[in-house]
Amino acid sequence: MWQNEPPVAGDLPAEQGIPTLITWNHGGNVVAVEGSWDSWTSRKMLQRSGKDHSILLVLPSGIYHYKFIVDGVQRYIPSRSSFCS
């Protein structure tokens, strides 16, 4: 006998995170990002595509602050110093 009931919340996997695209399009050759999502403990390298750099991170829902390191110099995008996922 088949049951057509929707799954119960307890039957679903726990939230794994939200895919979050971080981009830098203000020049530079080597671009990395550091953020509050891991208490500023790691530096992630962005992938270059033409003039743009980007990385896709899967982050828990929340508000984060981050900074870019461009060619060894710390840089910020003034209009996007934080984001909410």
C-alpha angles and dihedrals in degrees: 000000000000123000120209098200121134115250117269117242090249089058094060123086117257117263108281096194141271121282105240123189115209117191138185119195102163100099133267136121105238116035129180135170133215124189151177091250088090099023091265092291101129139045117217121201117227120224117240122230112174107307094340131083125201146166132192113219126181105221134177113253110277148090118290139183121212143173135206127230108207117187089337096311123109110241136177135200100226095210094050111040089135139017139192122227 
